[in-house]
Amino acid sequence: MGKERLIVVWTSGDKDVAEKMVFMYTLNAKLRGWWDNICFIIWGPSSKLLSEDKDLQEQIIKFQKEGIKVEACQACADQYGVSDKLRELGIEVKYMGEPLTEYIKSDKDKVITF
């Protein structure tokens, strides 16, 4: 399998999408070594869902323990009023427009969005 960095952009506010696709793939990709490095970005409605859902919060903590970098879009989180809650979970909350653009333009990063 490829050794590039995988960037997972999670935007959906749908818990089924999170549990049955996004989180399942992301964790298995790390545990099975499909990607050396994974960065998981919380963007848009997903930030609100995560701030309210304990099950998903536990999954994010598991991601972090496995070495998956977790970031969140500050502009989005601020709009939902959840920036502090995400920071409490150990998530790096920052403005993501420029970093995402760099990920997309990089030859070593592969971006997938849900």
NORURWO-V726712 format. One record per helix or strand of 2 or more residues. SS is the DSSP state (H for helix, E for strand). FROM is the first residue (numbers start at 1). TO is the last residue. If there is no record, write none. Layout:
BEGIN
ss = [SS,SS]
from = [FROM,FROM]
to = [TO,TO]
END
This chain:
BEGIN
ss = [E,H,E,H,H,E,H,H,E,H,E]
from = [5,15,37,45,54,69,74,83,92,97,109]
to = [10,31,42,52,65,73,80,88,94,105,113]
END
